[in-house]
Amino acid sequence: MSIAGYIEENNNLEPLNFEAQKNALIVGELAAKYGIDLSDPIKREQFENIIRIIASNYLDKS
């Protein structure tokens, strides 16, 4: 799945939510950078969970 496809799919869930759009872009860019195939639902879910954990840990420290 392309970054654009990932963003479009997430925008369909929350079309007016700028934060969701921004998060989808970040996840898509990271997936592209590390070669993660977001079209695989299991890999996608695992990758999203990793991003959530990292973000949560970052927010806890700030």
Backbone as XML, in Angstrom:
<?xml version="1.0"?>
<chain id="A" units="angstrom">
  <residue number="1" name="MET">
    <atom name="N" x="0.861" y="-1.176" z="0.000"/>
    <atom name="CA" x="0.000" y="0.000" z="0.000"/>
    <atom name="C" x="0.897" y="1.226" z="0.000"/>
  </residue>
  <residue number="2" name="SER">
    <atom name="N" x="0.543" y="2.181" z="-0.796"/>
    <atom name="CA" x="1.325" y="3.408" z="-0.882"/>
    <atom name="C" x="1.006" y="4.321" z="0.302"/>
  </residue>
  <residue number="3" name="ILE">
    <atom name="N" x="1.858" y="5.308" z="0.496"/>
    <atom name="CA" x="1.596" y="6.301" z="1.541"/>
    <atom name="C" x="0.268" y="6.990" z="1.266"/>
  </residue>
  <residue number="4" name="ALA">
    <atom name="N" x="0.048" y="7.346" z="0.010"/>
    <atom name="CA" x="-1.207" y="8.023" z="-0.348"/>
    <atom name="C" x="-2.414" y="7.140" z="-0.050"/>
  </residue>
  <residue number="5" name="GLY">
    <atom name="N" x="-2.299" y="5.845" z="-0.339"/>
    <atom name="CA" x="-3.399" y="4.920" z="-0.056"/>
    <atom name="C" x="-3.666" y="4.806" z="1.426"/>
  </residue>
  <residue number="6" name="TYR">
    <atom name="N" x="-2.604" y="4.769" z="2.213"/>
    <atom name="CA" x="-2.755" y="4.687" z="3.664"/>
    <atom name="C" x="-3.441" y="5.942" z="4.195"/>
  </residue>
  <residue number="7" name="ILE">
    <atom name="N" x="-3.008" y="7.102" z="3.725"/>
    <atom name="CA" x="-3.611" y="8.362" z="4.166"/>
    <atom name="C" x="-5.073" y="8.414" z="3.750"/>
  </residue>
  <residue number="8" name="GLU">
    <atom name="N" x="-5.348" y="8.034" z="2.501"/>
    <atom name="CA" x="-6.728" y="8.066" z="2.014"/>
    <atom name="C" x="-7.619" y="7.152" z="2.845"/>
  </residue>
  <residue number="9" name="GLU">
    <atom name="N" x="-7.133" y="5.962" z="3.160"/>
    <atom name="CA" x="-7.929" y="5.024" z="3.959"/>
    <atom name="C" x="-8.218" y="5.599" z="5.341"/>
  </residue>
  <residue number="10" name="ASN">
    <atom name="N" x="-7.219" y="6.200" z="5.965"/>
    <atom name="CA" x="-7.412" y="6.773" z="7.294"/>
    <atom name="C" x="-8.260" y="8.032" z="7.247"/>
  </residue>
  <residue number="11" name="ASN">
    <atom name="N" x="-8.162" y="8.797" z="6.177"/>
    <atom name="CA" x="-8.990" y="9.991" z="6.041"/>
    <atom name="C" x="-10.451" y="9.617" z="5.877"/>
  </residue>
  <residue number="12" name="ASN">
    <atom name="N" x="-10.729" y="8.470" z="5.281"/>
    <atom name="CA" x="-12.113" y="8.034" z="5.132"/>
    <atom name="C" x="-12.741" y="7.767" z="6.494"/>
  </residue>
  <residue number="13" name="LEU">
    <atom name="N" x="-11.922" y="7.393" z="7.462"/>
    <atom name="CA" x="-12.442" y="7.134" z="8.802"/>
    <atom name="C" x="-12.761" y="8.443" z="9.522"/>
  </residue>
  <residue number="14" name="GLU">
    <atom name="N" x="-11.895" y="9.430" z="9.357"/>
    <atom name="CA" x="-12.072" y="10.715" z="10.028"/>
    <atom name="C" x="-11.685" y="11.836" z="9.060"/>
  </residue>
  <residue number="15" name="PRO">
    <atom name="N" x="-12.552" y="12.161" z="8.103"/>
    <atom name="CA" x="-12.159" y="13.078" z="7.033"/>
    <atom name="C" x="-11.825" y="14.496" z="7.478"/>
  </residue>
  <residue number="16" name="LEU">
    <atom name="N" x="-12.357" y="14.944" z="8.589"/>
    <atom name="CA" x="-12.112" y="16.320" z="9.008"/>
    <atom name="C" x="-11.100" y="16.420" z="10.144"/>
  </residue>
  <residue number="17" name="ASN">
    <atom name="N" x="-10.527" y="15.310" z="10.530"/>
    <atom name="CA" x="-9.612" y="15.289" z="11.657"/>
    <atom name="C" x="-8.177" y="15.500" z="11.168"/>
  </residue>
  <residue number="18" name="PHE">
    <atom name="N" x="-7.683" y="16.718" z="11.327"/>
    <atom name="CA" x="-6.333" y="17.045" z="10.868"/>
    <atom name="C" x="-5.288" y="16.190" z="11.571"/>
  </residue>
  <residue number="19" name="GLU">
    <atom name="N" x="-5.481" y="15.942" z="12.850"/>
    <atom name="CA" x="-4.513" y="15.155" z="13.613"/>
    <atom name="C" x="-4.412" y="13.737" z="13.053"/>
  </residue>
  <residue number="20" name="ALA">
    <atom name="N" x="-5.533" y="13.137" z="12.694"/>
    <atom name="CA" x="-5.524" y="11.792" z="12.104"/>
    <atom name="C" x="-4.804" y="11.802" z="10.759"/>
  </residue>
  <residue number="21" name="GLN">
    <atom name="N" x="-5.007" y="12.853" z="9.968"/>
    <atom name="CA" x="-4.322" y="12.962" z="8.676"/>
    <atom name="C" x="-2.818" y="13.071" z="8.878"/>
  </residue>
  <residue number="22" name="LYS">
    <atom name="N" x="-2.419" y="13.892" z="9.834"/>
    <atom name="CA" x="-0.996" y="14.083" z="10.109"/>
    <atom name="C" x="-0.372" y="12.778" z="10.602"/>
  </residue>
  <residue number="23" name="ASN">
    <atom name="N" x="-1.065" y="12.079" z="11.492"/>
    <atom name="CA" x="-0.557" y="10.812" z="12.005"/>
    <atom name="C" x="-0.434" y="9.771" z="10.907"/>
  </residue>
  <residue number="24" name="ALA">
    <atom name="N" x="-1.416" y="9.724" z="10.011"/>
    <atom name="CA" x="-1.366" y="8.774" z="8.898"/>
    <atom name="C" x="-0.166" y="9.060" z="8.006"/>
  </residue>
  <residue number="25" name="LEU">
    <atom name="N" x="0.122" y="10.332" z="7.782"/>
    <atom name="CA" x="1.264" y="10.703" z="6.961"/>
    <atom name="C" x="2.565" y="10.270" z="7.627"/>
  </residue>
  <residue number="26" name="ILE">
    <atom name="N" x="2.688" y="10.496" z="8.919"/>
    <atom name="CA" x="3.897" y="10.110" z="9.647"/>
    <atom name="C" x="4.092" y="8.601" z="9.597"/>
  </residue>
  <residue number="27" name="VAL">
    <atom name="N" x="3.041" y="7.841" z="9.878"/>
    <atom name="CA" x="3.135" y="6.379" z="9.848"/>
    <atom name="C" x="3.497" y="5.914" z="8.442"/>
  </residue>
  <residue number="28" name="GLY">
    <atom name="N" x="2.862" y="6.500" z="7.435"/>
    <atom name="CA" x="3.158" y="6.132" z="6.051"/>
    <atom name="C" x="4.595" y="6.419" z="5.667"/>
  </residue>
  <residue number="29" name="GLU">
    <atom name="N" x="5.107" y="7.575" z="6.080"/>
    <atom name="CA" x="6.493" y="7.933" z="5.769"/>
    <atom name="C" x="7.472" y="6.991" z="6.463"/>
  </residue>
  <residue number="30" name="LEU">
    <atom name="N" x="7.204" y="6.672" z="7.722"/>
    <atom name="CA" x="8.081" y="5.748" z="8.437"/>
    <atom name="C" x="8.047" y="4.358" z="7.812"/>
  </residue>
  <residue number="31" name="ALA">
    <atom name="N" x="6.870" y="3.903" z="7.441"/>
    <atom name="CA" x="6.742" y="2.593" z="6.807"/>
    <atom name="C" x="7.525" y="2.558" z="5.499"/>
  </residue>
  <residue number="32" name="ALA">
    <atom name="N" x="7.423" y="3.620" z="4.717"/>
    <atom name="CA" x="8.160" y="3.676" z="3.451"/>
    <atom name="C" x="9.665" y="3.686" z="3.705"/>
  </residue>
  <residue number="33" name="LYS">
    <atom name="N" x="10.086" y="4.442" z="4.705"/>
    <atom name="CA" x="11.515" y="4.538" z="5.015"/>
    <atom name="C" x="12.095" y="3.182" z="5.395"/>
  </residue>
  <residue number="34" name="TYR">
    <atom name="N" x="11.334" y="2.398" z="6.156"/>
    <atom name="CA" x="11.835" y="1.111" z="6.632"/>
    <atom name="C" x="11.332" y="-0.075" z="5.814"/>
  </residue>
  <residue number="35" name="GLY">
    <atom name="N" x="10.648" y="0.192" z="4.702"/>
    <atom name="CA" x="10.220" y="-0.879" z="3.804"/>
    <atom name="C" x="9.112" y="-1.755" z="4.354"/>
  </residue>
  <residue number="36" name="ILE">
    <atom name="N" x="8.242" y="-1.198" z="5.191"/>
    <atom name="CA" x="7.124" y="-1.949" z="5.761"/>
    <atom name="C" x="5.966" y="-1.939" z="4.769"/>
  </residue>
  <residue number="37" name="ASP">
    <atom name="N" x="5.429" y="-3.111" z="4.452"/>
    <atom name="CA" x="4.307" y="-3.227" z="3.519"/>
    <atom name="C" x="3.008" y="-3.046" z="4.294"/>
  </residue>
  <residue number="38" name="LEU">
    <atom name="N" x="2.394" y="-1.873" z="4.153"/>
    <atom name="CA" x="1.174" y="-1.577" z="4.896"/>
    <atom name="C" x="-0.057" y="-2.277" z="4.327"/>
  </residue>
  <residue number="39" name="SER">
    <atom name="N" x="0.086" y="-2.953" z="3.186"/>
    <atom name="CA" x="-1.062" y="-3.678" z="2.640"/>
    <atom name="C" x="-1.267" y="-5.008" z="3.362"/>
  </residue>
  <residue number="40" name="ASP">
    <atom name="N" x="-0.252" y="-5.467" z="4.091"/>
    <atom name="CA" x="-0.374" y="-6.683" z="4.901"/>
    <atom name="C" x="-0.995" y="-6.273" z="6.234"/>
  </residue>
  <residue number="41" name="PRO">
    <atom name="N" x="-2.238" y="-6.714" z="6.511"/>
    <atom name="CA" x="-2.935" y="-6.238" z="7.717"/>
    <atom name="C" x="-2.210" y="-6.555" z="9.022"/>
  </residue>
  <residue number="42" name="ILE">
    <atom name="N" x="-1.537" y="-7.684" z="9.088"/>
    <atom name="CA" x="-0.836" y="-8.052" z="10.328"/>
    <atom name="C" x="0.382" y="-7.156" z="10.527"/>
  </residue>
  <residue number="43" name="LYS">
    <atom name="N" x="1.187" y="-6.994" z="9.485"/>
    <atom name="CA" x="2.360" y="-6.115" z="9.590"/>
    <atom name="C" x="1.938" y="-4.680" z="9.878"/>
  </residue>
  <residue number="44" name="ARG">
    <atom name="N" x="0.855" y="-4.270" z="9.234"/>
    <atom name="CA" x="0.355" y="-2.908" z="9.435"/>
    <atom name="C" x="-0.046" y="-2.691" z="10.894"/>
  </residue>
  <residue number="45" name="GLU">
    <atom name="N" x="-0.808" y="-3.625" z="11.455"/>
    <atom name="CA" x="-1.239" y="-3.490" z="12.846"/>
    <atom name="C" x="-0.043" y="-3.498" z="13.789"/>
  </residue>
  <residue number="46" name="GLN">
    <atom name="N" x="0.917" y="-4.390" z="13.548"/>
    <atom name="CA" x="2.105" y="-4.447" z="14.392"/>
    <atom name="C" x="2.879" y="-3.130" z="14.325"/>
  </residue>
  <residue number="47" name="PHE">
    <atom name="N" x="3.030" y="-2.599" z="13.115"/>
    <atom name="CA" x="3.768" y="-1.354" z="12.938"/>
    <atom name="C" x="3.056" y="-0.194" z="13.623"/>
  </residue>
  <residue number="48" name="GLU">
    <atom name="N" x="1.736" y="-0.120" z="13.469"/>
    <atom name="CA" x="0.971" y="0.939" z="14.126"/>
    <atom name="C" x="1.087" y="0.834" z="15.644"/>
  </residue>
  <residue number="49" name="ASN">
    <atom name="N" x="1.074" y="-0.384" z="16.176"/>
    <atom name="CA" x="1.212" y="-0.571" z="17.622"/>
    <atom name="C" x="2.583" y="-0.119" z="18.106"/>
  </residue>
  <residue number="50" name="ILE">
    <atom name="N" x="3.617" y="-0.409" z="17.331"/>
    <atom name="CA" x="4.966" y="0.038" z="17.695"/>
    <atom name="C" x="5.018" y="1.562" z="17.737"/>
  </residue>
  <residue number="51" name="ILE">
    <atom name="N" x="4.429" y="2.201" z="16.733"/>
    <atom name="CA" x="4.415" y="3.668" z="16.694"/>
    <atom name="C" x="3.664" y="4.223" z="17.905"/>
  </residue>
  <residue number="52" name="ARG">
    <atom name="N" x="2.550" y="3.608" z="18.260"/>
    <atom name="CA" x="1.786" y="4.074" z="19.434"/>
    <atom name="C" x="2.613" y="3.962" z="20.714"/>
  </residue>
  <residue number="53" name="ILE">
    <atom name="N" x="3.333" y="2.858" z="20.865"/>
    <atom name="CA" x="4.161" y="2.656" z="22.059"/>
    <atom name="C" x="5.263" y="3.712" z="22.116"/>
  </residue>
  <residue number="54" name="ILE">
    <atom name="N" x="5.923" y="3.935" z="20.994"/>
    <atom name="CA" x="6.989" y="4.944" z="20.950"/>
    <atom name="C" x="6.430" y="6.322" z="21.286"/>
  </residue>
  <residue number="55" name="ALA">
    <atom name="N" x="5.305" y="6.670" z="20.689"/>
    <atom name="CA" x="4.693" y="7.975" z="20.950"/>
    <atom name="C" x="4.288" y="8.106" z="22.412"/>
  </residue>
  <residue number="56" name="SER">
    <atom name="N" x="3.729" y="7.049" z="22.966"/>
    <atom name="CA" x="3.308" y="7.064" z="24.365"/>
    <atom name="C" x="4.510" y="7.259" z="25.288"/>
  </residue>
  <residue number="57" name="ASN">
    <atom name="N" x="5.590" y="6.543" z="25.013"/>
    <atom name="CA" x="6.797" y="6.683" z="25.828"/>
    <atom name="C" x="7.380" y="8.083" z="25.712"/>
  </residue>
  <residue number="58" name="TYR">
    <atom name="N" x="7.340" y="8.637" z="24.514"/>
    <atom name="CA" x="7.851" y="9.989" z="24.299"/>
    <atom name="C" x="7.019" y="11.002" z="25.084"/>
  </residue>
  <residue number="59" name="LEU">
    <atom name="N" x="5.691" y="10.863" z="25.021"/>
    <atom name="CA" x="4.818" y="11.802" z="25.716"/>
    <atom name="C" x="4.961" y="11.681" z="27.230"/>
  </residue>
  <residue number="60" name="ASP">
    <atom name="N" x="5.210" y="10.465" z="27.725"/>
    <atom name="CA" x="5.395" y="10.267" z="29.162"/>
    <atom name="C" x="6.640" y="10.986" z="29.669"/>
  </residue>
  <residue number="61" name="LYS">
    <atom name="N" x="7.666" y="11.101" z="28.815"/>
    <atom name="CA" x="8.927" y="11.724" z="29.224"/>
    <atom name="C" x="8.903" y="13.240" z="29.093"/>
  </residue>
  <residue number="62" name="SER">
    <atom name="N" x="7.953" y="13.771" z="28.332"/>
    <atom name="CA" x="7.949" y="15.229" z="28.120"/>
    <atom name="C" x="7.066" y="15.940" z="29.108"/>
  </residue>
</chain>
